[in-house]
Amino acid sequence: MRKLPPLASLRAFEAAARNLSFERAADELRVTPTAISHQVRIVETFCGQPLFRRRPRPLALTEAGARLFPVLCDGLDAFSAAMASVQRQEPERPLRVTTPNAFASHWLVPRLPGWQAGHPNLPLEVIGTDAVLDLRASQADVAIRYARSSPAPGTAPEMFRDSYAPVCSPALLNAGGGVRCAADLLRYPLIHFDWMRPDPDVPTWRKWLARARETEPDLPSAAARWNLSFREELHAIDAVIAGQGIAICSDIVVGWALRNGALVPAHDLALPGYGYYLVSLREHTRQPDIAAFRRWVLAVP
C-alpha cells in the first residue's frame, strides 16, 4: 500500500513550487494563501523536513523541495494525461437538436449521413416537434426555430428563408393532363394542413388563389372536386408524395423531394414563407459543437 500525503496537499506544493509564491498558487487553485501554507505544511510534516525557505524573501525551494518538485510535477502531468485519455474513451453525449416536425423529417433526416461522415464522434439526437422546447430548462442543446423574424434578436441570425408554391407527384400531374394555368389546379384535389399560428398571412390555398387572381381574374372561386385536410404538415407532405393531391409546400422542406423527382412544381407562383433560425444559449458549455452544427447546416445543399 502506497503511503502518500493527501492529493490536495501535493497539488498545493506543486503549484507553490512552480510559481515560487503562495499567493499565485492560491489564485491558481482558487483558495487562500493560508490554505496553501497549511497544505504545504502537511507535505513537509510527511517528509520530515522543510521544502521551502521562507526567509529571507523571495520564496525558494530547499534541496529536498527541489528533488521532490520535478518528480511530483511529472507524476501529476501523467495522472492528468491518463484521466484525459479515459475521458476521451467515454461515449460523447449526443447533441440534442430540436426542429419542427416537417423540417426534421424531410430536410434534416435525409442529410444525416453527411453529418455522420464529417463528424463521426459527435452524434445527434433529433427532437422533431412543433412545440417550442425550453433551452434554459435543458430540454435541448440547440433549436432550429421557424418564424417571421428572429426569436432571439442579435443572437440568432437567419440561416435561410423559404417560399411556398404548389407541388405534386409527377404521376398525378401526368394523369390529370398537366397544368398550364392556375385554373387547371382546380381539376386536382387540393391538400390543406393547419398552421396552428395566429398569423393572417400564412401561405394557404386561400392566399395563393387570391394572389393568382391578380393575373388570372377569371380564376373560378369554386373548390376542387374534393379536398383533403390534415392537422400536421408532415402528413400533408406524405399525402402529396403519395399522389393524393396538390399542396402549397415550403421549397426548403420539400427541396429534397423536388431534387430526387418524388415531387415536381405544379405552378411557379410562390408565396413568401418564414425564416429558419438556429438558437442556442450563449453560456452553453457545448458552443464548439453547436458552432460545428451551424456551419454544417449552412454548407449542405
N, C-alpha and C positions, 0 to 999 in steps of 0.2 A: 504494500500500500504506500502510495507516494505521500510524503509529508511536505505540505506546502502551506504558505500563508494564504489568506483569502484572496480571491481573484481581484476584488476591488482594491485591496492594498497594493497588489502587484501593478495594476493599471495606474494607480496614483503615483507609485515610484517611477514607473516608466515615463509617464507624462512629465513629472518634475525633472527627471534626469535629462530628458530630451530638450526641454525648454530652459533648464537651469533656472527655474523660477517656480515657486509655489503658486504665485498669483496667476501666471499664464496657464499653468496646469489646471488650476481651479476653473478658469474661464473655459478651457477646452472641455473639461468634464462636467461643467455646469454645477459645481459645488463651491464651497467657500475655501479660502486658503487654510483656515483652521482645520477643515475636514481633510485636506490634502496632508497637512502636517501630522494629523492623527493617524492616517493610513500609513504614511511613511514610517512612523514610529513602530507600527505593528511589524513591518518588514524588518526594521533594524533590531527589534527585540527578538524576532525569529532567527536572524543571522547572528545575534550576539555582539554586534559592533555597529558603529555609525556608518552610514552610507553617504552622508553629505557633510561637508564642512560649512557650517552656517555662519561662522565668524572667522576672519573679517569678511565682509561682503566683497564681491558678489558670491552667490551660492556656487559651490564646486563639489564634485564627487570625490570621495575618499578613494583610496586604492581598491578597497572592497567594492565600493559602489561602481567604480569604473570596470571591474571584472564582471559584475552582475549585469550591468545595463545592456551590453550588446547581446548577451545570451537571452535575456528576458525579452528584448525587443524582437529578436529573430523568432522567439517562441510565440509571441503574440501575433506577429505577422503570419506565421504558419497556421496558427489557430484561426485567424480571420479568413485566410485563403481557403482553409478546409471547410469552414462554415459556408462561405460563399459558393463553393463547389457543390455542397449538399443542397443549398437553396436553389441553385440552377437546375438541379435534377428534379425538383418538385414540379408537378404539372402546373402550368400557368392557368390562373382563373380566367375563364372566358371574359372577353369584353362584352358587356351587355348593351345591345343596341335596340332601342325601341323605334319603330316606324309605323305609319299607317298600314293597315292590313293589305290593301291592294298593292301598295308600293313594295312591301316586303315580299309578297308572293310573285309579282310579275316583273319587278325591277331588281331587287336585291338578290333573291334566291338564285335566279339563273346565272348571276355573276359571281357567286361564292367560290366556285372552283378557282377563279383568278385570284381571289383574296388568299385562299389556302396555298396556292402555288407561290405567291410572293411573300406570305407571312406564315410559314409553317408552324412557328412557335407561338402564334398569337390567335387562339381560337375565338370565334364569335358566338354569342348567344343572341339570336334574333328574337325579339319580342314584338310580334306583329299584333297591333291593337289600335283601334281608333280612339281609345281613351288616352288622355294626357297623363302619363306617368310622372310622379314627383321625383325629380333627380335629387333634391335635397333630402328626401326620405330614403335614398339609395335604392329606389325601385329599378333604376337602370343607370348605366355609366354615361351614356350619350344618347341623345334623341334626335331623330330627323323629324322636324315639325313641318306641317303643311299649312300655310297661312298667307293672307293677303300681304302682310308686312312682317318684319322681323319680330318674333315673340320676345326677344331679348336685345333691344337696340344697342349697337356698339359691340356686342359680344357674339352675335350670331349672324354673320353675313349670309346673304342669299347665295346658295350654290347653283341653282338653276330654277327656271320658271317654265311652266307648261302651258299648253293651249289645248282646246277641246274641239274635236271635229268628228263627224260621223265615220264609223268604221264597221266592217262586217267581214265575214269569211268569204274568200273568193268563190267558193261553191255556191253560196247563197246569192251572191251578186250575179253570177253567170246564169243561175237558174231563173232569176227574175228578169232577165233581159238587160241588165245593166242600168246605170244612172247617167242621164245626160243633163238633167236639171234637178233643182230641189224638189219639184213636184213628183219626180219619179220615186223619191224616197218613200212617199206615202203608199206605194204599192207593196211595201215590205212591212213586217211587224216592227214596231219601234220599241226598244228596250229602255226602261227607265230604272233609276235607283235613287234612293233617298240620300239627300246631302246631310241631313241632321245638323244643320248650322243656320243661324239666323242671318243669312246674307241674301238680300234681294237680287243680287247679281250672279248667283251661282249659274254655271253653264248647263242649262237643262234644254230639253227639246223645245219647250215653250219659248225660251230665249232665242234658241237657234232659228226656229221658224219665223219669229218676229224679225230677226236680222235678215233672213233670206228674202222676206217680202219687200225689203228695201230695194232689191234688184229684180225681184220677180213678184210684182204686185198682184198677179193673178193666182198666186200660190193658194190652193184651197186651204180652208181652215179646218176641214173635217179631219178626224183622226184616221189612222191607218185601219185596215180591216180588223185588226185586234192588236192590243199592246200587252207587253209583259213587264211587270214591275218587280223590283227586288228591294229589300231593305239594305242589303250590303252591296257596295260597288264591286267587290270581289266576285260575287255570284253573277252579277250582270255581265262582267267581262267573260266569265266562263261560258255563259249562255251565248254571247256573241261569237266566241271562238267555236262553239258547237254548232253554229249556223242557225240559231233560233231567231235572229233579227239583227237590227242595226242599232247601235248605241252611240251616244256622244261620249267619247273617251279621251282621257289625257294622253297626249303624244309621248310623255315621259313614261307613264305606267305601261302602256301597250307598245312602246317602241320596240321591245324585243320581239313581240309577236308580228309587228309590221315588217321587221327586218328578216325574220325567218319565213315569212309568207303565210303564217297562220291567219293573219288579218290583212286587209287591204283598205285603203281610203275609199269611202263611198261618195265623198263630196269634199271639195277643197275649202269650203267656208269654215273658218275656225273662230271660236270664241276665246277670249283671254281667260287664263286659269289663275293659279296661285304660285307662290314661291316655296321652294324646299330649303329649310334652314337647319344646319347642324348645330345643336345646342348642347353645351356641357358647362359644368361649374368651373370657374377659374381656378379654384383651390383644389380641384380633383387631383388625387395622387397619381393618376394614370394619364396625365396630359400627353406624354410622348406617344402612348398607344392611341389616344384619341386623335392626335395630330396625324399619325400614320393612316388611320382610318379615313380622316377627312381628305388627305392627299389622294388616297386610292379612289374614293368616291368621285372626286373631281376629274380623275385621269381616265377612268374606264369609259369605254364607248357606250 
